[in-house]
Amino acid sequence: MIDLSKTIDLSTTYLGLKLKNPLVVSSSPLCEDVGNIRRMEDSGAAAVVLHSLFEEQIEMESMELDRFMTESSGIGAEATTHFPELTSPVRGMEGYLKHIEACKSAVQIPVIASLNGISQGGWLDYAKKIQQAGADALELNIYYIPVDANVTGEQVEQRYIDLIRAIKNTVAIPVAVKLGPYFSSPANMAKKCDAAGADAIVLFNRFYQPDYDLEALEVVPNLMLSTQYELLLRLHWIAVLYGQVKADLALTGGVHAATDVIKSMMAGAKVAMVASALLKRGISYLDALATELLVWMGEHEYDSIRQMQGSMSRNAVPQPAAFERANYMKVLSSYAMR
């Protein structure tokens, strides 16, 4: 039997890093444990994005937690779910830096740190410290909900761009920017991030929406793991952006099967990030994904990941209108015909 791993090249590049395959573990609670990071490497992960260090966490280390959570209206949902555990040694700036050092000592794959916030503030100093701790790259997880009706879309975008430029002028390691999908022109926003110096653009951050507890009359966090349906939005914009920006494109959200990874590559992504699938199936599922990826590529006579990257992007398909209004009309009419 032919060993497909010796005949098919799964390698890719991301953030200037050569990766053995396109499977990257995205930020999640799984990444808080060094033992888990080791298991991710053993199971086939090419790189890992550590759990986020939140801007609010850093600011809060000398403040009372309850008062801050009650008064703040701009906290990201991921931050809200993490705050109650601030006493964990991995939380806070010093714990996070030690965790980076421990992960770098434990594994050979790239370790990408994650900062979650929106203002510059002390972030520049924290970014420097993260670089000094040995992180191979930094992912800016910019999660901002503009609840002030006086803030314009242009002002929101400028905050992103200012932060990217400031971070890029502060560190030498590559910087990825994780965006949400709710811009009036996602393609233009991605181009602005590219011009500001982003080395990669990660699409998309998920928008976590709170729910209501009708008995307690409280607004409560609501977290649901991703589904494969969420992949479609990411594929669309990766395919549209491919060839329009110099920055690497990474897809995150909705990757649950090897075919999802393949679609991500064909759309134009350099890597496909996985989190929910591992939370559901366990870290060892990475090995199954890599194996299924090899089998599919062998059956369809692909020699390498690079061969398929961008092959189904908007620039490459015979009918690019499929990514525009034509698709909208076709979808509606196809349902009526059924």
Phi, psi and omega per residue, in radians:
M1 nan 2.355 -3.097
I2 -1.278 2.344 3.071
D3 -1.443 1.781 -3.064
L4 -1.084 -0.499 -3.125
S5 -1.146 -0.339 3.130
K6 -1.647 -0.280 -3.103
T7 -1.890 -0.303 -3.131
I8 -2.022 2.271 -3.108
D9 -1.654 1.891 3.138
L10 -1.541 -0.058 -3.003
S11 -1.165 2.665 3.084
T12 -2.593 3.048 3.043
T13 -2.138 2.543 3.126
Y14 -2.664 2.225 -3.124
L15 1.009 0.556 -3.123
G16 1.351 0.081 -3.121
L17 -1.774 2.343 3.061
K18 -1.477 2.109 -3.092
L19 -1.952 2.554 -3.090
K20 -1.251 -0.379 3.092
N21 -2.798 3.036 -3.102
P22 -1.528 0.181 -3.091
L23 -1.538 1.908 3.127
V24 -2.066 2.300 3.094
V25 -1.411 2.154 -3.140
S26 -1.516 2.958 -3.043
S27 -1.028 2.242 3.086
S28 -2.875 2.964 3.104
P29 -1.026 -0.383 3.109
L30 -1.050 -0.470 -3.042
C31 -1.464 0.072 3.126
E32 -1.458 -0.198 -3.067
D33 -1.975 2.195 -3.118
V34 -1.085 -0.624 3.106
G35 -1.065 -0.673 3.087
N36 -1.133 -0.695 3.128
I37 -1.066 -0.718 3.094
R38 -1.078 -0.779 -3.136
R39 -1.134 -0.596 3.085
M40 -1.097 -0.783 3.106
E41 -1.101 -0.794 -3.132
D42 -1.104 -0.525 -3.102
S43 -1.529 -0.050 3.034
G44 2.010 0.037 3.111
A45 -1.087 2.415 3.140
A46 -1.548 -0.397 3.116
A47 -2.888 2.907 3.137
V48 -2.433 2.416 3.017
V49 -1.751 2.088 -3.106
L50 -1.177 2.836 3.057
H51 -1.007 2.722 -3.046
S52 -1.324 2.487 2.894
L53 -1.687 2.063 -3.020
F54 -1.541 2.439 3.059
E55 -0.929 -0.746 -3.127
E56 -1.144 -0.585 3.114
Q57 -1.075 -0.798 -3.103
I58 -1.107 -0.777 -3.135
E59 -1.143 -0.509 -3.005
M60 -1.541 -0.108 -3.031
E61 -1.046 -0.407 3.119
S62 -1.986 0.274 -3.112
M63 -2.121 2.893 3.097
E64 -1.416 2.237 -3.029
L65 -1.106 -0.872 -3.043
D66 -1.060 -0.744 -3.111
R67 -1.107 -0.741 -3.113
F68 -1.114 -0.765 -3.089
M69 -1.190 -0.524 3.129
T70 -1.280 -0.682 -3.023
E71 -1.538 -0.433 -3.038
S72 -1.429 2.364 3.129
S73 -1.924 -0.032 -3.042
G74 -2.047 0.414 -3.106
I75 -1.384 2.315 3.074
G76 -1.148 2.623 -3.078
A77 -1.105 -0.675 3.132
E78 -1.091 -0.653 3.129
A79 -1.119 -0.721 -3.111
T80 -1.056 -0.712 -3.106
T81 -1.274 -0.356 -3.103
H82 -1.617 -0.504 -3.027
F83 -0.954 -0.705 -3.100
P84 -1.037 -0.248 -3.111
E85 -1.914 0.545 -3.103
L86 -1.108 -0.287 3.140
T87 -1.328 -0.198 3.107
S88 -1.073 2.447 -3.128
P89 -1.115 -0.327 -3.138
V90 -1.440 -0.300 -3.138
R91 -1.367 2.831 3.103
G92 1.390 2.853 -3.007
M93 -1.100 -0.877 -3.080
E94 -1.122 -0.736 3.114
G95 -1.110 -0.655 -3.126
Y96 -1.167 -0.758 3.127
L97 -1.089 -0.733 3.104
K98 -1.124 -0.617 3.134
H99 -1.166 -0.702 3.079
I100 -1.043 -0.832 -3.127
E101 -1.063 -0.724 -3.132
A102 -1.152 -0.709 3.138
C103 -1.165 -0.724 3.133
K104 -1.118 -0.577 3.104
S105 -1.315 -0.436 -3.016
A106 -1.560 -0.478 -3.024
V107 -2.327 2.861 3.117
Q108 -1.724 -0.358 -3.104
I109 -1.272 2.719 3.119
P110 -1.057 2.458 3.095
V111 -1.996 2.050 -3.091
I112 -1.852 2.138 3.113
A113 -1.406 2.840 -3.107
S114 -2.367 2.186 3.030
L115 -1.934 2.270 -3.102
N116 -2.043 2.053 3.123
G117 3.027 -2.848 -3.101
I118 -2.493 -0.440 -3.084
S119 -1.735 2.754 3.141
Q120 -1.254 -1.052 3.055
G121 0.728 -2.257 3.125
G122 -1.491 0.088 -3.077
W123 -1.021 -0.607 -3.096
L124 -1.084 -0.741 3.115
D125 -1.175 -0.695 3.136
Y126 -1.145 -0.674 3.119
A127 -1.088 -0.709 3.096
K128 -1.070 -0.778 -3.119
K129 -1.147 -0.646 3.100
I130 -1.107 -0.710 3.088
Q131 -1.116 -0.768 -3.142
Q132 -1.127 -0.506 3.136
A133 -1.274 -0.219 3.051
G134 1.923 0.097 3.121
A135 -1.023 2.419 -3.133
D136 -1.348 -0.406 3.136
A137 -2.850 2.999 -3.127
L138 -2.293 2.283 3.053
E139 -1.841 2.133 3.056
L140 -1.571 1.903 3.119
N141 -1.644 1.572 -3.036
I142 -1.528 1.803 -3.095
Y143 -2.014 1.796 -3.052
Y144 -2.309 2.205 3.094
I145 -1.979 1.811 -3.111
P146 -1.343 1.640 -3.086
V147 -1.529 -0.173 3.114
D148 -1.473 2.037 -3.092
A149 -1.147 -0.232 3.131
N150 -1.509 -0.160 3.125
V151 -1.490 2.191 -3.105
T152 -1.523 2.827 3.084
G153 -1.044 -0.646 3.124
E154 -1.114 -0.695 3.114
Q155 -1.147 -0.689 3.111
V156 -1.062 -0.861 -3.127
E157 -1.072 -0.670 -3.112
Q158 -1.142 -0.583 3.096
R159 -1.083 -0.707 3.092
Y160 -1.074 -0.881 -3.050
I161 -1.121 -0.737 3.123
D162 -1.071 -0.712 -3.140
L163 -1.158 -0.762 3.139
I164 -1.058 -0.835 -3.128
R165 -1.065 -0.760 -3.119
A166 -1.092 -0.783 3.139
I167 -1.141 -0.758 -3.138
K168 -1.101 -0.546 3.108
N169 -1.387 -0.126 -3.059
T170 -1.810 -0.602 -3.060
V171 -2.085 2.757 3.111
A172 -1.728 -0.333 -3.137
I173 -1.256 2.735 3.137
P174 -1.096 2.603 -3.108
V175 -2.178 2.158 3.033
A176 -1.794 2.568 3.139
V177 -2.082 2.121 -3.138
K178 -1.703 2.067 -3.054
L179 -1.923 2.757 2.955
G180 -1.614 2.920 -3.063
P181 -1.529 -0.056 -2.919
Y182 -1.670 0.943 2.975
F183 -1.852 2.641 -3.137
S184 -1.121 -0.518 3.083
S185 -2.406 1.494 -3.118
P186 -0.975 -0.640 -3.126
A187 -1.145 -0.748 3.123
N188 -1.164 -0.678 3.125
M189 -1.122 -0.717 3.101
A190 -1.091 -0.690 3.129
K191 -1.140 -0.664 3.094
K192 -1.128 -0.720 3.100
C193 -1.105 -0.708 3.103
D194 -1.061 -0.810 -3.135
A195 -1.163 -0.508 3.131
A196 -1.334 -0.141 3.061
G197 1.967 0.072 3.129
A198 -1.028 2.292 3.119
D199 -1.456 -0.368 3.087
A200 -2.663 2.663 3.064
I201 -2.127 2.171 -3.076
V202 -1.827 2.112 -3.090
L203 -2.111 2.216 -0.060
F204 -2.232 2.741 2.923
N205 -1.196 2.480 3.115
R206 -1.510 2.491 3.125
F207 -1.649 1.832 -3.125
Y208 -1.499 2.160 -3.083
Q209 -1.926 2.304 -3.139
P210 -1.235 2.816 3.104
D211 -2.034 3.095 3.119
Y212 -1.965 2.328 2.959
D213 -1.633 1.845 -3.024
L214 -1.249 -0.419 3.127
E215 -1.382 -0.791 -3.126
A216 -1.507 -0.184 -3.080
L217 0.946 0.897 3.133
E218 -2.246 2.669 2.992
V219 -1.562 2.174 -3.010
V220 -2.161 2.640 3.089
P221 -1.095 2.596 -3.137
N222 -2.430 1.874 -3.095
L223 -2.046 2.136 3.053
M224 -2.148 2.381 3.123
L225 -1.195 2.741 -3.073
S226 -1.201 2.808 3.042
T227 -2.157 2.912 -3.133
Q228 -1.111 -0.436 3.142
Y229 -1.046 -0.569 -3.114
E230 -1.175 -0.296 3.139
L231 -1.075 -0.601 -2.987
L232 -1.047 -0.753 3.120
L233 -1.074 -0.716 3.141
R234 -1.157 -0.773 3.128
L235 -1.030 -0.731 -3.113
H236 -1.006 -0.892 -3.033
W237 -1.372 -0.523 3.019
I238 -1.084 -0.782 -3.130
A239 -1.118 -0.637 3.130
V240 -1.234 -0.711 -3.047
L241 -1.386 -0.405 -3.085
Y242 -0.990 2.181 -3.126
G243 1.554 -0.199 3.127
Q244 -1.698 -0.304 3.121
V245 -2.258 2.658 3.102
K246 -1.410 -0.498 -3.101
A247 -1.084 2.576 3.017
D248 -1.101 2.637 3.084
L249 -1.941 2.289 3.096
A250 -2.132 2.431 3.130
L251 -1.858 2.272 3.080
T252 -2.418 2.335 -3.132
G253 1.943 1.909 3.087
G254 1.676 0.099 3.121
V255 -1.522 1.875 -3.087
H256 -2.243 -0.154 -3.105
A257 -2.512 2.868 3.131
A258 -1.060 -0.620 3.120
T259 -1.134 -0.495 3.060
D260 -1.169 -0.673 3.097
V261 -1.121 -0.772 -3.141
I262 -1.079 -0.795 3.106
K263 -1.053 -0.694 3.123
S264 -1.061 -0.771 3.130
M265 -1.140 -0.771 -3.118
M266 -1.136 -0.554 3.095
A267 -1.199 -0.524 3.112
G268 2.290 0.122 3.128
A269 -1.317 2.612 3.028
K270 -1.503 -0.549 3.130
V271 -2.465 2.727 3.019
A272 -2.047 2.159 -3.059
M273 -1.688 2.470 -3.037
V274 -2.219 2.339 3.035
A275 -2.509 -1.046 -3.075
S276 -1.018 -0.682 -3.137
A277 -1.070 -0.622 3.137
L278 -1.315 -0.620 3.087
L279 -1.141 -0.559 3.138
K280 -1.426 -0.736 -2.955
R281 -1.923 -0.212 -3.116
G282 1.750 2.763 -3.079
I283 -1.099 -0.588 -3.113
S284 -1.095 -0.251 3.124
Y285 -1.091 -0.380 3.078
L286 -0.997 -0.702 -3.140
D287 -1.115 -0.698 3.112
A288 -1.143 -0.700 3.112
L289 -1.069 -0.795 -3.138
A290 -1.113 -0.711 3.137
T291 -1.151 -0.804 3.130
E292 -1.128 -0.578 3.101
L293 -1.113 -0.791 3.103
L294 -1.086 -0.770 -3.114
V295 -1.091 -0.804 -3.130
W296 -1.079 -0.780 -3.121
M297 -1.128 -0.657 3.106
G298 -1.145 -0.758 -3.140
E299 -1.145 -0.514 -3.088
H300 -1.844 0.241 2.989
E301 1.036 0.763 2.993
Y302 -1.716 2.328 -3.129
D303 -1.586 -0.425 -3.063
S304 -2.720 2.805 3.044
I305 -1.122 -0.711 -3.123
R306 -1.029 -0.534 -3.138
Q307 -1.093 -0.555 -3.079
M308 -1.717 -0.265 -3.053
Q309 -1.097 2.119 3.119
G310 1.421 0.039 -3.072
S311 -1.220 -0.305 3.096
M312 -2.092 0.442 3.100
S313 -1.317 2.973 -3.126
R314 -1.054 -0.599 -3.121
N315 -1.292 -0.339 -2.997
A316 -1.776 -0.446 -3.058
V317 -1.360 2.661 -3.135
P318 -1.107 -0.500 -3.095
Q319 -2.168 1.413 -3.130
P320 -1.079 -0.320 3.115
A321 -1.108 -0.266 3.102
A322 -1.077 -0.364 3.117
F323 -1.644 0.089 -3.064
E324 -2.109 -2.632 -3.068
R325 -1.109 -0.460 -3.119
A326 -1.029 -0.646 3.128
N327 -1.147 -0.698 3.128
Y328 -1.013 -0.846 -3.117
M329 -1.182 -0.671 -3.114
K330 -1.171 -0.701 3.142
V331 -1.092 -0.818 -3.119
L332 -1.110 -0.747 -3.125
S333 -1.232 -0.561 3.140
S334 -1.173 -0.620 3.107
Y335 -1.180 -0.710 3.125
A336 -1.086 -0.641 3.140
M337 -1.195 -0.541 3.104
R338 -1.166 nan nan
